[in-house]
Amino acid sequence: MEIKEIKPFSSIEEFLQQYHFLNALDVTSRSGYFFERREYFTRRLELTDFKELGMNAFQNEIADFGDKTFTKATIKSILEHTRRECKELIDDIENTEIHQIRNENLESEMADIFTLSCHYFRKVQAYYYDIIKNKLEINKTRKWKEPDEHGVVEHVKEDINNHGINLFKDKNHGEYDYE
């Protein structure tokens, strides 16, 4: 077996398929092929970020629902729907007592915005894990102001290019030009 390049597993399903294949080989033989496959499997396992795979699988489940249920959805319609859900969230925030830490309406609106985000990321062929991880790296490099009268802490406004991190890089389709 010739191995040219070792890559991480691209999905949990692929990992499980290879795992079961390797176990079947283990039962039937201890040939050189088995040991080569085991070494290849182990090296791929070391390269795989299962947290990312799990998050991507979850995003795919949500986006699959969106694609099947909202067959005519476009990027623009998803963004408009998100805008409306944000308005509902704002309305709910304004009608919520400050001391309420958990609120069913707020949580429901936040979940709607999250699911719409997953559907949006599917349409632009990106994974929220990558986008959020990159955004976190940007936030780590930012300077932060003192909290305002509401306790909100915002970053000092500066050019995003100063961070040296491209937030919207799509491996297959170049770069997205928006923040």
C-alpha positions as CSV (number, residue, x, y, z in Angstrom):
1,M,0.0,0.0,0.0
2,E,1.6,3.3,-1.1
3,I,0.7,6.3,1.0
4,K,1.3,9.6,-0.7
5,E,-0.2,12.1,1.7
6,I,-1.8,11.6,5.0
7,K,-4.9,13.8,5.7
8,P,-7.2,14.0,8.7
9,F,-10.6,12.3,8.6
10,S,-13.1,14.5,6.8
11,S,-16.1,13.3,8.7
12,I,-17.1,11.1,11.6
13,E,-18.7,8.7,9.2
14,E,-15.4,8.3,7.3
15,F,-13.6,7.6,10.6
16,L,-16.2,5.0,11.6
17,Q,-16.0,3.3,8.2
18,Q,-12.2,3.1,8.4
19,Y,-12.4,2.0,12.0
20,H,-14.8,-0.9,11.2
21,F,-12.7,-1.9,8.2
22,L,-9.6,-2.0,10.3
23,N,-11.4,-4.1,12.9
24,A,-12.5,-6.6,10.2
25,L,-9.0,-6.9,9.0
26,D,-7.8,-7.5,12.6
27,V,-10.2,-10.4,12.9
28,T,-9.2,-12.0,9.6
29,S,-5.5,-11.5,9.5
30,R,-2.4,-10.0,10.9
31,S,-0.8,-9.5,7.5
32,G,1.6,-6.7,6.5
33,Y,-1.4,-5.0,4.9
34,F,-3.1,-4.9,8.3
35,F,-0.1,-3.3,10.0
36,E,0.3,-0.7,7.2
37,R,-3.4,0.2,7.4
38,R,-3.3,0.4,11.1
39,E,-0.3,2.8,10.9
40,Y,-2.1,4.9,8.3
41,F,-5.3,5.0,10.4
42,T,-3.3,6.0,13.5
43,R,-1.5,8.8,11.7
44,R,-4.8,10.1,10.3
45,L,-6.4,9.9,13.8
46,E,-3.6,12.0,15.2
47,L,-4.3,14.7,12.6
48,T,-8.1,14.8,13.1
49,D,-9.8,17.4,15.2
50,F,-13.0,15.6,16.3
51,K,-14.4,18.6,18.0
52,E,-14.4,20.4,14.7
53,L,-15.8,17.3,12.9
54,G,-18.6,17.1,15.5
55,M,-19.4,20.8,15.1
56,N,-19.4,20.5,11.3
57,A,-21.6,17.5,11.5
58,F,-24.1,19.4,13.6
59,Q,-24.0,22.4,11.2
60,N,-24.6,19.9,8.3
61,E,-27.6,18.4,10.1
62,I,-29.1,21.9,10.6
63,A,-28.3,23.0,7.1
64,D,-29.7,19.8,5.6
65,F,-33.0,20.6,7.4
66,G,-32.9,24.1,6.0
67,D,-32.2,22.9,2.4
68,K,-35.0,20.3,2.6
69,T,-37.6,22.5,4.3
70,F,-36.8,25.9,2.6
71,T,-36.1,24.7,-0.9
72,K,-36.3,28.2,-2.4
73,A,-34.1,29.8,0.2
74,T,-31.3,32.0,-1.1
75,I,-28.4,33.8,0.6
76,K,-30.5,37.0,0.5
77,S,-33.6,35.4,1.9
78,I,-31.7,33.8,4.7
79,L,-30.1,37.1,5.6
80,E,-33.5,38.8,5.5
81,H,-34.9,36.1,7.7
82,T,-32.0,36.6,10.1
83,R,-32.6,40.3,10.2
84,R,-36.2,39.6,11.2
85,E,-35.2,37.2,13.9
86,C,-32.7,39.7,15.2
87,K,-35.6,42.2,15.4
88,E,-37.6,39.7,17.4
89,L,-34.6,39.1,19.7
90,I,-34.3,42.9,20.2
91,D,-38.0,43.1,21.1
92,D,-37.7,40.2,23.5
93,I,-34.6,41.8,25.1
94,E,-36.6,45.1,25.6
95,N,-39.4,43.1,27.3
96,T,-37.2,41.0,29.6
97,E,-36.4,41.9,33.1
98,I,-32.7,42.6,33.6
99,H,-32.4,40.1,36.4
100,Q,-33.7,37.2,34.3
101,I,-30.6,35.2,33.4
102,R,-32.5,32.6,31.4
103,N,-35.5,33.4,29.3
104,E,-37.2,30.9,27.0
105,N,-38.1,33.6,24.3
106,L,-34.5,34.9,24.2
107,E,-33.1,31.4,23.9
108,S,-35.6,30.5,21.2
109,E,-34.7,33.6,19.1
110,M,-31.0,33.0,19.6
111,A,-31.4,29.4,18.4
112,D,-33.3,30.7,15.3
113,I,-30.4,33.0,14.5
114,F,-27.9,30.2,15.0
115,T,-29.8,27.8,12.7
116,L,-30.2,30.5,10.1
117,S,-26.4,31.1,10.4
118,C,-25.8,27.4,9.7
119,H,-28.0,27.5,6.7
120,Y,-26.2,30.7,5.5
121,F,-22.8,29.1,5.9
122,R,-23.9,26.1,3.9
123,K,-25.0,28.5,1.1
124,V,-21.6,30.2,1.0
125,Q,-19.7,26.9,1.4
126,A,-18.1,27.7,4.8
127,Y,-18.1,26.0,8.2
128,Y,-19.0,28.1,11.2
129,Y,-16.3,26.4,13.2
130,D,-13.7,27.9,10.9
131,I,-15.3,31.3,10.8
132,I,-15.8,31.5,14.6
133,K,-12.3,30.1,15.4
134,N,-10.8,32.7,13.1
135,K,-12.9,35.5,14.6
136,L,-11.8,34.4,18.0
137,E,-8.2,34.8,16.9
138,I,-8.9,38.3,15.7
139,N,-10.7,39.2,18.9
140,K,-7.6,38.0,20.9
141,T,-5.5,40.5,19.1
142,R,-7.8,43.5,19.6
143,K,-7.7,46.2,22.1
144,W,-10.8,46.6,24.2
145,K,-12.5,49.6,25.7
146,E,-13.8,49.9,29.2
147,P,-17.4,48.7,29.8
148,D,-20.1,51.3,28.9
149,E,-23.0,52.2,31.2
150,H,-24.7,48.9,30.2
151,G,-21.7,46.8,30.9
152,V,-20.9,46.2,27.2
153,V,-17.3,46.1,26.2
154,E,-16.5,46.9,22.6
155,H,-13.3,46.7,20.8
156,V,-11.4,49.7,19.6
157,K,-12.3,50.3,16.0
158,E,-9.4,49.6,13.7
159,D,-8.8,48.3,10.2
160,I,-9.3,44.5,10.1
161,N,-6.2,44.1,7.9
162,N,-4.1,45.2,10.9
163,H,-4.7,41.8,12.4
164,G,-3.1,39.8,9.6
165,I,-5.8,37.2,9.9
166,N,-8.3,36.6,7.0
167,L,-11.6,35.8,8.6
168,F,-13.5,34.8,5.5
169,K,-11.2,32.4,3.6
170,D,-12.9,29.7,1.7
171,K,-10.6,26.8,0.7
172,N,-12.4,26.1,-2.5
173,H,-13.7,29.5,-3.7
174,G,-11.2,32.2,-2.7
175,E,-12.0,34.9,-0.2
176,Y,-15.3,36.5,0.9
177,D,-15.1,40.3,1.1
178,Y,-17.3,41.1,4.1
179,E,-17.2,41.2,7.9
